[in-house]
Amino acid sequence: MRRIQDASANSLEPFIEESIEPGSVVHTDGWEGYAGLKEKGYHHEITVLAKHKESAFELLPRVHQVVGLLKTWLAGTLHGAVSHEHLDYYLDEFTFRFNRRTSKSRGKLFYRLVQQAVQVDPVPYKAMVKYVRERRNRDHKI
């Protein structure tokens, strides 16, 4: 997952254009940041949650399930130490695991991980973070 450097805080359109094929159905809430999707070739379906008697969980059950699983996974795996600089990589790993959660061949998980690692170019640590902290001096004078 690549970061969108020039994305405005008031629009997710640059992210949508890079991530979703034109002509696809994009189902969103009523936020104004999605206003230009139709003009960009997307079929935009809007569900304004406040206008419905049903709860958000009833209207979009899968969204809430996945977000809940993500929160649980982040808390259990990273113990609250989520770094903004690494968020794209956490989401990549979660997606990898989520997409294989019902696999009948769980033993192939490691095999597929190695297979993907060989096919993808390595990413140096400095490219993954905005800054790298300087090494601390370990010569303590206690």
LOSEMI-68657 format. One record per residue: residue number from 1; x, y, z of N, C-alpha, C, O in turn. Coordinates in nm, 2 decimals. Example, Ala and Ser with C-alpha at 12.3 -4.5 7.8 and 13.67 -1.06 7.14 Angstrom:
% residues 2
@pos->1	nX->1.32	nY->-0.57	nZ->0.78	caX->1.23	caY->-0.45	caZ->0.78	cX->1.32	cY->-0.33	cZ->0.78	oX->1.42	oY->-0.33	oZ->0.85
@pos->2	nX->1.28	nY->-0.22	nZ->0.71	caX->1.37	caY->-0.11	caZ->0.71	cX->1.29	cY->0.00	cZ->0.79	oX->1.34	oY->0.11	oZ->0.80
***
This chain:
% residues 142
@pos->1	nX->0.09	nY->-0.12	nZ->0.00	caX->0.00	caY->0.00	caZ->0.00	cX->0.09	cY->0.12	cZ->0.00	oX->0.18	oY->0.14	oZ->0.09
@pos->2	nX->0.07	nY->0.21	nZ->-0.09	caX->0.15	caY->0.33	caZ->-0.10	cX->0.07	cY->0.45	cZ->-0.04	oX->-0.05	oY->0.46	oZ->-0.05
@pos->3	nX->0.15	nY->0.54	nZ->0.02	caX->0.08	caY->0.66	caZ->0.08	cX->0.05	cY->0.76	cZ->-0.03	oX->0.13	oY->0.77	oZ->-0.12
@pos->4	nX->-0.06	nY->0.83	nZ->-0.02	caX->-0.09	caY->0.94	caZ->-0.11	cX->-0.03	cY->1.06	cZ->-0.05	oX->-0.09	oY->1.11	oZ->0.05
@pos->5	nX->0.07	nY->1.12	nZ->-0.10	caX->0.14	caY->1.23	caZ->-0.04	cX->0.06	cY->1.36	cZ->-0.06	oX->0.06	oY->1.45	oZ->0.03
@pos->6	nX->-0.01	nY->1.38	nZ->-0.17	caX->-0.08	caY->1.50	caZ->-0.20	cX->-0.23	cY->1.50	cZ->-0.16	oX->-0.30	oY->1.59	oZ->-0.20
@pos->7	nX->-0.28	nY->1.40	nZ->-0.09	caX->-0.42	caY->1.39	caZ->-0.06	cX->-0.46	cY->1.50	cZ->0.04	oX->-0.39	oY->1.53	oZ->0.14
@pos->8	nX->-0.57	nY->1.57	nZ->0.00	caX->-0.62	caY->1.67	caZ->0.09	cX->-0.69	cY->1.61	cZ->0.21	oX->-0.74	oY->1.50	oZ->0.20
@pos->9	nX->-0.69	nY->1.69	nZ->0.32	caX->-0.76	caY->1.64	caZ->0.44	cX->-0.91	cY->1.64	cZ->0.42	oX->-0.98	oY->1.58	oZ->0.49
@pos->10	nX->-0.96	nY->1.71	nZ->0.31	caX->-1.11	caY->1.72	caZ->0.29	cX->-1.15	cY->1.63	cZ->0.18	oX->-1.27	oY->1.64	oZ->0.14
@pos->11	nX->-1.07	nY->1.54	nZ->0.13	caX->-1.11	caY->1.45	caZ->0.02	cX->-1.03	cY->1.32	cZ->0.03	oX->-0.91	oY->1.32	oZ->0.05
@pos->12	nX->-1.10	nY->1.21	nZ->0.00	caX->-1.03	caY->1.08	caZ->-0.02	cX->-1.02	cY->1.04	cZ->-0.16	oX->-0.98	oY->0.93	oZ->-0.20
@pos->13	nX->-1.06	nY->1.14	nZ->-0.25	caX->-1.07	caY->1.11	caZ->-0.39	cX->-0.93	cY->1.06	cZ->-0.45	oX->-0.93	oY->0.97	oZ->-0.53
@pos->14	nX->-0.82	nY->1.13	nZ->-0.41	caX->-0.69	caY->1.08	caZ->-0.47	cX->-0.66	cY->0.93	cZ->-0.43	oX->-0.61	oY->0.85	oZ->-0.51
@pos->15	nX->-0.70	nY->0.89	nZ->-0.31	caX->-0.68	caY->0.76	caZ->-0.26	cX->-0.77	cY->0.66	cZ->-0.34	oX->-0.73	oY->0.56	oZ->-0.39
@pos->16	nX->-0.90	nY->0.70	nZ->-0.36	caX->-0.99	caY->0.62	caZ->-0.43	cX->-0.95	cY->0.60	cZ->-0.58	oX->-0.95	oY->0.49	oZ->-0.63
@pos->17	nX->-0.90	nY->0.71	nZ->-0.64	caX->-0.85	caY->0.70	caZ->-0.78	cX->-0.74	cY->0.60	cZ->-0.79	oX->-0.73	oY->0.53	oZ->-0.90
@pos->18	nX->-0.65	nY->0.60	nZ->-0.70	caX->-0.53	caY->0.51	caZ->-0.70	cX->-0.57	cY->0.37	cZ->-0.67	oX->-0.50	oY->0.28	oZ->-0.71
@pos->19	nX->-0.67	nY->0.35	nZ->-0.59	caX->-0.70	caY->0.22	caZ->-0.53	cX->-0.81	cY->0.14	cZ->-0.59	oX->-0.82	oY->0.02	oZ->-0.59
@pos->20	nX->-0.90	nY->0.21	nZ->-0.66	caX->-1.03	caY->0.15	caZ->-0.71	cX->-1.04	cY->0.18	cZ->-0.86	oX->-1.03	oY->0.30	oZ->-0.90
@pos->21	nX->-1.08	nY->0.08	nZ->-0.93	caX->-1.10	caY->0.09	caZ->-1.08	cX->-1.22	cY->0.18	cZ->-1.11	oX->-1.32	oY->0.17	oZ->-1.04
@pos->22	nX->-1.21	nY->0.28	nZ->-1.20	caX->-1.32	caY->0.36	caZ->-1.25	cX->-1.43	cY->0.26	cZ->-1.30	oX->-1.40	oY->0.16	oZ->-1.36
@pos->23	nX->-1.55	nY->0.29	nZ->-1.27	caX->-1.67	caY->0.21	caZ->-1.31	cX->-1.71	cY->0.12	cZ->-1.19	oX->-1.82	oY->0.06	oZ->-1.20
@pos->24	nX->-1.63	nY->0.11	nZ->-1.09	caX->-1.67	caY->0.03	caZ->-0.97	cX->-1.77	cY->0.10	cZ->-0.89	oX->-1.78	oY->0.23	oZ->-0.89
@pos->25	nX->-1.84	nY->0.03	nZ->-0.81	caX->-1.94	caY->0.09	caZ->-0.71	cX->-1.86	cY->0.12	cZ->-0.58	oX->-1.79	oY->0.04	oZ->-0.53
@pos->26	nX->-1.87	nY->0.25	nZ->-0.54	caX->-1.81	caY->0.30	caZ->-0.42	cX->-1.93	cY->0.33	cZ->-0.33	oX->-2.00	oY->0.43	oZ->-0.35
@pos->27	nX->-1.94	nY->0.26	nZ->-0.22	caX->-2.05	caY->0.28	caZ->-0.12	cX->-2.00	cY->0.36	cZ->0.00	oX->-1.91	oY->0.31	oZ->0.07
@pos->28	nX->-2.05	nY->0.48	nZ->0.02	caX->-1.99	caY->0.56	caZ->0.13	cX->-2.10	cY->0.62	cZ->0.21	oX->-2.22	oY->0.60	oZ->0.19
@pos->29	nX->-2.06	nY->0.69	nZ->0.32	caX->-2.16	caY->0.76	caZ->0.40	cX->-2.18	cY->0.90	cZ->0.33	oX->-2.14	oY->0.91	oZ->0.22
@pos->30	nX->-2.24	nY->0.99	nZ->0.40	caX->-2.28	caY->1.11	caZ->0.34	cX->-2.17	cY->1.22	cZ->0.34	oX->-2.20	oY->1.34	oZ->0.32
@pos->31	nX->-2.05	nY->1.19	nZ->0.38	caX->-1.94	caY->1.29	caZ->0.39	cX->-1.92	cY->1.36	cZ->0.26	oX->-1.91	oY->1.30	oZ->0.15
@pos->32	nX->-1.90	nY->1.49	nZ->0.26	caX->-1.89	caY->1.57	caZ->0.14	cX->-1.75	cY->1.55	cZ->0.07	oX->-1.74	oY->1.59	oZ->-0.05
@pos->33	nX->-1.66	nY->1.49	nZ->0.13	caX->-1.53	caY->1.46	caZ->0.07	cX->-1.54	cY->1.36	cZ->-0.05	oX->-1.44	oY->1.35	oZ->-0.12
@pos->34	nX->-1.65	nY->1.29	nZ->-0.06	caX->-1.67	caY->1.20	caZ->-0.17	cX->-1.75	cY->1.26	cZ->-0.29	oX->-1.79	oY->1.19	oZ->-0.38
@pos->35	nX->-1.78	nY->1.39	nZ->-0.28	caX->-1.88	caY->1.45	caZ->-0.37	cX->-1.84	cY->1.44	cZ->-0.52	oX->-1.93	oY->1.43	oZ->-0.60
@pos->36	nX->-1.72	nY->1.43	nZ->-0.56	caX->-1.68	caY->1.43	caZ->-0.70	cX->-1.66	cY->1.29	cZ->-0.76	oX->-1.61	oY->1.28	oZ->-0.87
@pos->37	nX->-1.70	nY->1.19	nZ->-0.69	caX->-1.68	caY->1.05	caZ->-0.74	cX->-1.76	cY->1.02	cZ->-0.87	oX->-1.70	oY->0.95	oZ->-0.96
@pos->38	nX->-1.88	nY->1.06	nZ->-0.88	caX->-1.96	caY->1.04	caZ->-1.00	cX->-1.89	cY->1.10	cZ->-1.13	oX->-1.88	oY->1.03	oZ->-1.23
@pos->39	nX->-1.84	nY->1.22	nZ->-1.11	caX->-1.77	caY->1.28	caZ->-1.22	cX->-1.64	cY->1.21	cZ->-1.26	oX->-1.60	oY->1.23	oZ->-1.38
@pos->40	nX->-1.59	nY->1.13	nZ->-1.17	caX->-1.46	caY->1.06	caZ->-1.20	cX->-1.49	cY->0.92	cZ->-1.25	oX->-1.39	oY->0.84	oZ->-1.26
@pos->41	nX->-1.61	nY->0.89	nZ->-1.28	caX->-1.65	caY->0.76	caZ->-1.34	cX->-1.68	cY->0.65	cZ->-1.24	oX->-1.68	oY->0.53	oZ->-1.28
@pos->42	nX->-1.71	nY->0.68	nZ->-1.12	caX->-1.75	caY->0.58	caZ->-1.02	cX->-1.90	cY->0.58	cZ->-1.00	oX->-1.97	oY->0.68	oZ->-1.02
@pos->43	nX->-1.96	nY->0.46	nZ->-0.97	caX->-2.10	caY->0.45	caZ->-0.93	cX->-2.10	cY->0.47	cZ->-0.78	oX->-2.06	oY->0.38	oZ->-0.71
@pos->44	nX->-2.15	nY->0.59	nZ->-0.74	caX->-2.14	caY->0.63	caZ->-0.60	cX->-2.27	cY->0.60	cZ->-0.53	oX->-2.37	oY->0.67	oZ->-0.57
@pos->45	nX->-2.28	nY->0.51	nZ->-0.44	caX->-2.39	caY->0.49	caZ->-0.36	cX->-2.37	cY->0.55	cZ->-0.22	oX->-2.26	oY->0.53	oZ->-0.16
@pos->46	nX->-2.47	nY->0.62	nZ->-0.17	caX->-2.45	caY->0.69	caZ->-0.05	cX->-2.56	cY->0.64	cZ->0.05	oX->-2.67	oY->0.63	oZ->0.02
@pos->47	nX->-2.51	nY->0.61	nZ->0.17	caX->-2.60	caY->0.58	caZ->0.28	cX->-2.57	cY->0.67	cZ->0.40	oX->-2.47	oY->0.66	oZ->0.46
@pos->48	nX->-2.66	nY->0.76	nZ->0.42	caX->-2.65	caY->0.85	caZ->0.54	cX->-2.70	cY->0.79	cZ->0.66	oX->-2.83	oY->0.77	oZ->0.67
@pos->49	nX->-2.62	nY->0.75	nZ->0.75	caX->-2.66	caY->0.67	caZ->0.86	cX->-2.76	cY->0.74	cZ->0.96	oX->-2.84	oY->0.68	oZ->1.01
@pos->50	nX->-2.75	nY->0.87	nZ->0.97	caX->-2.83	caY->0.95	caZ->1.06	cX->-2.98	cY->0.94	cZ->1.01	oX->-3.07	oY->0.97	oZ->1.09
@pos->51	nX->-3.00	nY->0.92	nZ->0.88	caX->-3.14	caY->0.92	caZ->0.83	cX->-3.21	cY->0.78	cZ->0.84	oX->-3.32	oY->0.77	oZ->0.80
@pos->52	nX->-3.14	nY->0.68	nZ->0.90	caX->-3.20	caY->0.55	caZ->0.91	cX->-3.23	cY->0.52	cZ->1.05	oX->-3.16	oY->0.56	oZ->1.14
@pos->53	nX->-3.33	nY->0.44	nZ->1.07	caX->-3.37	caY->0.39	caZ->1.21	cX->-3.27	cY->0.28	cZ->1.25	oX->-3.24	oY->0.27	oZ->1.37
@pos->54	nX->-3.22	nY->0.21	nZ->1.16	caX->-3.12	caY->0.10	caZ->1.19	cX->-2.99	cY->0.16	cZ->1.24	oX->-2.96	oY->0.27	oZ->1.20
@pos->55	nX->-2.92	nY->0.08	nZ->1.32	caX->-2.79	caY->0.13	caZ->1.37	cX->-2.69	cY->0.11	cZ->1.26	oX->-2.71	oY->0.04	oZ->1.16
@pos->56	nX->-2.57	nY->0.17	nZ->1.27	caX->-2.47	caY->0.16	caZ->1.17	cX->-2.42	cY->0.01	cZ->1.16	oX->-2.39	oY->-0.03	oZ->1.05
@pos->57	nX->-2.43	nY->-0.06	nZ->1.27	caX->-2.39	caY->-0.20	caZ->1.27	cX->-2.49	cY->-0.28	cZ->1.19	oX->-2.44	oY->-0.37	oZ->1.11
@pos->58	nX->-2.61	nY->-0.25	nZ->1.19	caX->-2.71	caY->-0.32	caZ->1.11	cX->-2.70	cY->-0.28	cZ->0.96	oX->-2.72	oY->-0.37	oZ->0.87
@pos->59	nX->-2.67	nY->-0.15	nZ->0.93	caX->-2.66	caY->-0.11	caZ->0.79	cX->-2.53	cY->-0.16	cZ->0.72	oX->-2.54	oY->-0.19	oZ->0.61
@pos->60	nX->-2.42	nY->-0.16	nZ->0.80	caX->-2.29	caY->-0.19	caZ->0.74	cX->-2.22	cY->-0.29	cZ->0.83	oX->-2.12	oY->-0.26	oZ->0.89
@pos->61	nX->-2.28	nY->-0.41	nZ->0.84	caX->-2.23	caY->-0.51	caZ->0.94	cX->-2.09	cY->-0.55	cZ->0.91	oX->-2.01	oY->-0.57	oZ->1.00
@pos->62	nX->-2.05	nY->-0.57	nZ->0.79	caX->-1.92	caY->-0.62	caZ->0.75	cX->-1.81	cY->-0.51	cZ->0.79	oX->-1.70	oY->-0.55	oZ->0.83
@pos->63	nX->-1.84	nY->-0.39	nZ->0.76	caX->-1.75	caY->-0.28	caZ->0.79	cX->-1.72	cY->-0.28	cZ->0.94	oX->-1.60	oY->-0.27	oZ->0.98
@pos->64	nX->-1.82	nY->-0.29	nZ->1.02	caX->-1.79	caY->-0.29	caZ->1.17	cX->-1.72	cY->-0.41	cZ->1.21	oX->-1.64	oY->-0.40	oZ->1.30
@pos->65	nX->-1.75	nY->-0.52	nZ->1.15	caX->-1.68	caY->-0.65	caZ->1.19	cX->-1.53	cY->-0.64	cZ->1.15	oX->-1.45	oY->-0.67	oZ->1.24
@pos->66	nX->-1.50	nY->-0.59	nZ->1.03	caX->-1.36	caY->-0.58	caZ->0.99	cX->-1.28	cY->-0.48	cZ->1.08	oX->-1.17	oY->-0.50	oZ->1.12
@pos->67	nX->-1.35	nY->-0.36	nZ->1.10	caX->-1.28	caY->-0.26	caZ->1.19	cX->-1.26	cY->-0.31	cZ->1.33	oX->-1.15	oY->-0.29	oZ->1.39
@pos->68	nX->-1.36	nY->-0.38	nZ->1.38	caX->-1.34	caY->-0.44	caZ->1.51	cX->-1.23	cY->-0.54	cZ->1.52	oX->-1.15	oY->-0.55	oZ->1.61
@pos->69	nX->-1.22	nY->-0.63	nZ->1.41	caX->-1.11	caY->-0.73	caZ->1.41	cX->-0.97	cY->-0.65	cZ->1.39	oX->-0.87	oY->-0.70	oZ->1.46
@pos->70	nX->-0.97	nY->-0.55	nZ->1.32	caX->-0.84	caY->-0.47	caZ->1.30	cX->-0.80	cY->-0.41	cZ->1.44	oX->-0.68	oY->-0.42	oZ->1.47
@pos->71	nX->-0.89	nY->-0.35	nZ->1.51	caX->-0.86	caY->-0.29	caZ->1.64	cX->-0.81	cY->-0.40	cZ->1.73	oX->-0.71	oY->-0.38	oZ->1.81
@pos->72	nX->-0.88	nY->-0.51	nZ->1.74	caX->-0.84	caY->-0.62	caZ->1.83	cX->-0.70	cY->-0.67	cZ->1.79	oX->-0.62	oY->-0.70	oZ->1.88
@pos->73	nX->-0.68	nY->-0.69	nZ->1.66	caX->-0.55	caY->-0.74	caZ->1.61	cX->-0.43	cY->-0.64	cZ->1.65	oX->-0.33	oY->-0.68	oZ->1.69
@pos->74	nX->-0.46	nY->-0.51	nZ->1.62	caX->-0.36	caY->-0.41	caZ->1.66	cX->-0.33	cY->-0.41	cZ->1.81	oX->-0.21	oY->-0.40	oZ->1.85
@pos->75	nX->-0.43	nY->-0.41	nZ->1.89	caX->-0.41	caY->-0.41	caZ->2.03	cX->-0.34	cY->-0.54	cZ->2.08	oX->-0.25	oY->-0.53	oZ->2.17
@pos->76	nX->-0.38	nY->-0.65	nZ->2.03	caX->-0.32	caY->-0.78	caZ->2.07	cX->-0.18	cY->-0.80	cZ->2.02	oX->-0.09	oY->-0.86	oZ->2.09
@pos->77	nX->-0.15	nY->-0.75	nZ->1.90	caX->-0.02	caY->-0.78	caZ->1.84	cX->0.08	cY->-0.67	cZ->1.88	oX->0.19	oY->-0.70	oZ->1.91
@pos->78	nX->0.04	nY->-0.54	nZ->1.87	caX->0.13	caY->-0.43	caZ->1.90	cX->0.12	cY->-0.37	cZ->2.04	oX->0.19	oY->-0.28	oZ->2.07
@pos->79	nX->0.02	nY->-0.42	nZ->2.12	caX->0.00	caY->-0.38	caZ->2.25	cX->0.00	cY->-0.22	cZ->2.27	oX->0.05	oY->-0.17	oZ->2.36
@pos->80	nX->-0.07	nY->-0.16	nZ->2.18	caX->-0.09	caY->-0.02	caZ->2.18	cX->0.02	cY->0.07	cZ->2.13	oX->0.01	oY->0.19	oZ->2.13
@pos->81	nX->0.13	nY->0.00	nZ->2.08	caX->0.24	caY->0.08	caZ->2.03	cX->0.23	cY->0.09	cZ->1.88	oX->0.32	oY->0.06	oZ->1.80
@pos->82	nX->0.12	nY->0.15	nZ->1.83	caX->0.10	caY->0.17	caZ->1.69	cX->0.17	cY->0.29	cZ->1.64	oX->0.14	oY->0.40	oZ->1.70
@pos->83	nX->0.26	nY->0.28	nZ->1.55	caX->0.33	caY->0.39	caZ->1.50	cX->0.27	cY->0.44	cZ->1.37	oX->0.25	oY->0.36	oZ->1.27
@pos->84	nX->0.24	nY->0.57	nZ->1.36	caX->0.18	caY->0.62	caZ->1.23	cX->0.27	cY->0.60	cZ->1.11	oX->0.22	oY->0.57	oZ->1.00
@pos->85	nX->0.40	nY->0.60	nZ->1.13	caX->0.49	caY->0.58	caZ->1.02	cX->0.48	cY->0.44	cZ->0.96	oX->0.51	oY->0.42	oZ->0.84
@pos->86	nX->0.44	nY->0.35	nZ->1.04	caX->0.43	caY->0.21	caZ->0.99	cX->0.29	cY->0.16	cZ->0.97	oX->0.27	oY->0.04	oZ->0.94
@pos->87	nX->0.19	nY->0.25	nZ->0.97	caX->0.05	caY->0.21	caZ->0.96	cX->0.02	cY->0.14	cZ->0.83	oX->-0.05	oY->0.04	oZ->0.83
@pos->88	nX->0.08	nY->0.18	nZ->0.72	caX->0.06	caY->0.11	caZ->0.59	cX->0.10	cY->-0.03	cZ->0.60	oX->0.03	oY->-0.12	oZ->0.55
@pos->89	nX->0.21	nY->-0.06	nZ->0.67	caX->0.26	caY->-0.20	caZ->0.67	cX->0.18	cY->-0.28	cZ->0.77	oX->0.16	oY->-0.40	oZ->0.75
@pos->90	nX->0.13	nY->-0.22	nZ->0.88	caX->0.04	caY->-0.29	caZ->0.97	cX->-0.09	cY->-0.33	cZ->0.89	oX->-0.13	oY->-0.45	oZ->0.91
@pos->91	nX->-0.14	nY->-0.24	nZ->0.82	caX->-0.26	caY->-0.27	caZ->0.74	cX->-0.24	cY->-0.38	cZ->0.63	oX->-0.32	oY->-0.46	oZ->0.61
@pos->92	nX->-0.12	nY->-0.38	nZ->0.57	caX->-0.09	caY->-0.48	caZ->0.47	cX->-0.08	cY->-0.62	cZ->0.54	oX->-0.14	oY->-0.71	oZ->0.49
@pos->93	nX->-0.02	nY->-0.62	nZ->0.66	caX->-0.01	caY->-0.75	caZ->0.73	cX->-0.15	cY->-0.80	cZ->0.77	oX->-0.19	oY->-0.92	oZ->0.76
@pos->94	nX->-0.23	nY->-0.71	nZ->0.82	caX->-0.37	caY->-0.74	caZ->0.86	cX->-0.45	cY->-0.79	cZ->0.74	oX->-0.52	oY->-0.90	oZ->0.75
@pos->95	nX->-0.44	nY->-0.73	nZ->0.63	caX->-0.51	caY->-0.77	caZ->0.51	cX->-0.46	cY->-0.91	cZ->0.47	oX->-0.55	oY->-0.99	oZ->0.43
@pos->96	nX->-0.33	nY->-0.93	nZ->0.47	caX->-0.28	caY->-1.06	caZ->0.44	cX->-0.34	cY->-1.17	cZ->0.52	oX->-0.39	oY->-1.27	oZ->0.48
@pos->97	nX->-0.34	nY->-1.15	nZ->0.65	caX->-0.39	caY->-1.25	caZ->0.75	cX->-0.55	cY->-1.26	cZ->0.73	oX->-0.60	oY->-1.37	oZ->0.74
@pos->98	nX->-0.62	nY->-1.15	nZ->0.72	caX->-0.76	caY->-1.15	caZ->0.71	cX->-0.81	cY->-1.23	cZ->0.58	oX->-0.90	oY->-1.31	oZ->0.59
@pos->99	nX->-0.74	nY->-1.21	nZ->0.47	caX->-0.78	caY->-1.28	caZ->0.35	cX->-0.75	cY->-1.42	cZ->0.35	oX->-0.80	oY->-1.50	oZ->0.27
@pos->100	nX->-0.67	nY->-1.47	nZ->0.45	caX->-0.64	caY->-1.61	caZ->0.46	cX->-0.70	cY->-1.68	cZ->0.59	oX->-0.66	oY->-1.79	oZ->0.62
@pos->101	nX->-0.79	nY->-1.60	nZ->0.65	caX->-0.84	caY->-1.65	caZ->0.78	cX->-0.92	cY->-1.78	cZ->0.77	oX->-0.93	oY->-1.86	oZ->0.87
@pos->102	nX->-0.99	nY->-1.80	nZ->0.66	caX->-1.07	caY->-1.92	caZ->0.64	cX->-1.01	cY->-2.02	cZ->0.55	oX->-1.07	oY->-2.12	oZ->0.50
@pos->103	nX->-0.88	nY->-2.01	nZ->0.52	caX->-0.81	caY->-2.10	caZ->0.43	cX->-0.81	cY->-2.24	cZ->0.48	oX->-0.79	oY->-2.27	oZ->0.60
@pos->104	nX->-0.84	nY->-2.33	nZ->0.39	caX->-0.84	caY->-2.47	caZ->0.43	cX->-0.70	cY->-2.53	cZ->0.44	oX->-0.68	oY->-2.63	oZ->0.51
@pos->105	nX->-0.60	nY->-2.46	nZ->0.38	caX->-0.46	caY->-2.50	caZ->0.39	cX->-0.38	cY->-2.40	cZ->0.47	oX->-0.30	oY->-2.33	oZ->0.42
@pos->106	nX->-0.41	nY->-2.40	nZ->0.60	caX->-0.34	caY->-2.31	caZ->0.69	cX->-0.19	cY->-2.33	cZ->0.69	oX->-0.11	oY->-2.23	oZ->0.71
@pos->107	nX->-0.14	nY->-2.45	nZ->0.66	caX->0.00	caY->-2.48	caZ->0.65	cX->0.07	cY->-2.40	cZ->0.54	oX->0.19	oY->-2.39	oZ->0.54
@pos->108	nX->-0.01	nY->-2.36	nZ->0.44	caX->0.05	caY->-2.28	caZ->0.33	cX->0.07	cY->-2.14	cZ->0.36	oX->0.13	oY->-2.06	oZ->0.28
@pos->109	nX->0.03	nY->-2.09	nZ->0.47	caX->0.05	caY->-1.95	caZ->0.51	cX->0.19	cY->-1.91	cZ->0.50	oX->0.22	oY->-1.80	oZ->0.44
@pos->110	nX->0.28	nY->-1.98	nZ->0.56	caX->0.42	caY->-1.95	caZ->0.56	cX->0.48	cY->-1.96	cZ->0.42	oX->0.55	oY->-1.87	oZ->0.37
@pos->111	nX->0.43	nY->-2.06	nZ->0.35	caX->0.48	caY->-2.08	caZ->0.21	cX->0.44	cY->-1.96	cZ->0.12	oX->0.52	oY->-1.90	oZ->0.05
@pos->112	nX->0.31	nY->-1.91	nZ->0.14	caX->0.26	caY->-1.79	caZ->0.06	cX->0.34	cY->-1.67	cZ->0.10	oX->0.36	oY->-1.58	oZ->0.02
@pos->113	nX->0.37	nY->-1.65	nZ->0.23	caX->0.44	caY->-1.54	caZ->0.28	cX->0.58	cY->-1.53	cZ->0.21	oX->0.63	oY->-1.43	oZ->0.17
@pos->114	nX->0.65	nY->-1.65	nZ->0.21	caX->0.78	caY->-1.65	caZ->0.15	cX->0.77	cY->-1.63	cZ->0.00	oX->0.85	oY->-1.56	oZ->-0.06
@pos->115	nX->0.67	nY->-1.68	nZ->-0.06	caX->0.65	caY->-1.66	caZ->-0.20	cX->0.63	cY->-1.52	cZ->-0.24	oX->0.69	oY->-1.46	oZ->-0.33
@pos->116	nX->0.55	nY->-1.45	nZ->-0.16	caX->0.53	caY->-1.30	caZ->-0.18	cX->0.66	cY->-1.22	cZ->-0.15	oX->0.69	oY->-1.13	oZ->-0.22
@pos->117	nX->0.73	nY->-1.26	nZ->-0.05	caX->0.86	caY->-1.19	caZ->-0.02	cX->0.96	cY->-1.20	cZ->-0.13	oX->1.03	oY->-1.11	oZ->-0.15
@pos->118	nX->0.96	nY->-1.31	nZ->-0.20	caX->1.05	caY->-1.33	caZ->-0.31	cX->1.01	cY->-1.24	cZ->-0.43	oX->1.09	oY->-1.20	oZ->-0.51
@pos->119	nX->0.88	nY->-1.23	nZ->-0.45	caX->0.82	caY->-1.16	caZ->-0.57	cX->0.83	cY->-1.00	cZ->-0.55	oX->0.82	oY->-0.93	oZ->-0.65
@pos->120	nX->0.83	nY->-0.95	nZ->-0.43	caX->0.82	caY->-0.81	caZ->-0.40	cX->0.96	cY->-0.76	cZ->-0.37	oX->1.04	oY->-0.82	oZ->-0.30
@pos->121	nX->1.00	nY->-0.64	nZ->-0.43	caX->1.13	caY->-0.58	caZ->-0.40	cX->1.14	cY->-0.55	cZ->-0.25	oX->1.04	oY->-0.51	oZ->-0.19
@pos->122	nX->1.26	nY->-0.56	nZ->-0.20	caX->1.28	caY->-0.52	caZ->-0.06	cX->1.26	cY->-0.37	cZ->-0.03	oX->1.29	oY->-0.29	oZ->-0.12
@pos->123	nX->1.21	nY->-0.34	nZ->0.08	caX->1.19	caY->-0.20	caZ->0.12	cX->1.28	cY->-0.16	cZ->0.24	oX->1.26	oY->-0.22	oZ->0.35
@pos->124	nX->1.38	nY->-0.07	nZ->0.22	caX->1.47	caY->-0.04	caZ->0.33	cX->1.39	cY->0.03	cZ->0.44	oX->1.29	oY->0.10	oZ->0.42
@pos->125	nX->1.44	nY->0.02	nZ->0.56	caX->1.37	caY->0.07	caZ->0.68	cX->1.35	cY->0.22	cZ->0.66	oX->1.24	oY->0.27	oZ->0.69
@pos->126	nX->1.45	nY->0.29	nZ->0.61	caX->1.44	caY->0.44	caZ->0.60	cX->1.32	cY->0.48	cZ->0.50	oX->1.27	oY->0.59	oZ->0.51
@pos->127	nX->1.29	nY->0.39	nZ->0.41	caX->1.18	caY->0.42	caZ->0.32	cX->1.04	cY->0.40	cZ->0.38	oX->0.94	oY->0.45	oZ->0.34
@pos->128	nX->1.04	nY->0.32	nZ->0.49	caX->0.92	caY->0.29	caZ->0.56	cX->0.87	cY->0.39	cZ->0.66	oX->0.76	oY->0.40	oZ->0.70
@pos->129	nX->0.97	nY->0.47	nZ->0.71	caX->0.94	caY->0.57	caZ->0.81	cX->0.97	cY->0.71	cZ->0.77	oX->1.05	oY->0.73	oZ->0.68
@pos->130	nX->0.91	nY->0.81	nZ->0.83	caX->0.93	caY->0.95	caZ->0.79	cX->1.07	cY->0.99	cZ->0.84	oX->1.14	oY->1.07	oZ->0.78
@pos->131	nX->1.10	nY->0.94	nZ->0.96	caX->1.23	caY->0.98	caZ->1.02	cX->1.28	cY->0.86	cZ->1.10	oX->1.20	oY->0.77	oZ->1.14
@pos->132	nX->1.41	nY->0.85	nZ->1.11	caX->1.47	caY->0.74	caZ->1.20	cX->1.54	cY->0.81	cZ->1.31	oX->1.62	oY->0.90	oZ->1.30
@pos->133	nX->1.50	nY->0.77	nZ->1.43	caX->1.56	caY->0.83	caZ->1.55	cX->1.71	cY->0.80	cZ->1.55	oX->1.75	oY->0.69	oZ->1.51
@pos->134	nX->1.79	nY->0.89	nZ->1.60	caX->1.93	caY->0.87	caZ->1.61	cX->1.96	cY->0.77	cZ->1.72	oX->1.88	oY->0.75	oZ->1.82
@pos->135	nX->2.06	nY->0.69	nZ->1.70	caX->2.10	caY->0.59	caZ->1.80	cX->2.14	cY->0.66	cZ->1.93	oX->2.21	oY->0.75	oZ->1.93
@pos->136	nX->2.09	nY->0.60	nZ->2.04	caX->2.13	caY->0.66	caZ->2.17	cX->2.27	cY->0.61	cZ->2.21	oX->2.31	oY->0.50	oZ->2.18
@pos->137	nX->2.33	nY->0.70	nZ->2.28	caX->2.46	caY->0.66	caZ->2.33	cX->2.44	cY->0.57	cZ->2.45	oX->2.38	oY->0.60	oZ->2.55
@pos->138	nX->2.50	nY->0.45	nZ->2.44	caX->2.48	caY->0.34	caZ->2.54	cX->2.60	cY->0.35	cZ->2.64	oX->2.60	oY->0.26	oZ->2.73
@pos->139	nX->2.68	nY->0.45	nZ->2.64	caX->2.79	caY->0.46	caZ->2.73	cX->2.74	cY->0.54	cZ->2.85	oX->2.77	oY->0.66	oZ->2.87
@pos->140	nX->2.66	nY->0.47	nZ->2.94	caX->2.61	caY->0.53	caZ->3.06	cX->2.71	cY->0.55	cZ->3.16	oX->2.80	oY->0.46	oZ->3.18
@pos->141	nX->2.70	nY->0.66	nZ->3.23	caX->2.80	caY->0.69	caZ->3.34	cX->2.72	cY->0.69	cZ->3.47	oX->2.69	oY->0.79	oZ->3.53
@pos->142	nX->2.69	nY->0.57	nZ->3.51	caX->2.61	caY->0.55	caZ->3.64	cX->2.70	cY->0.52	cZ->3.75	oX->2.65	oY->0.50	oZ->3.86
***
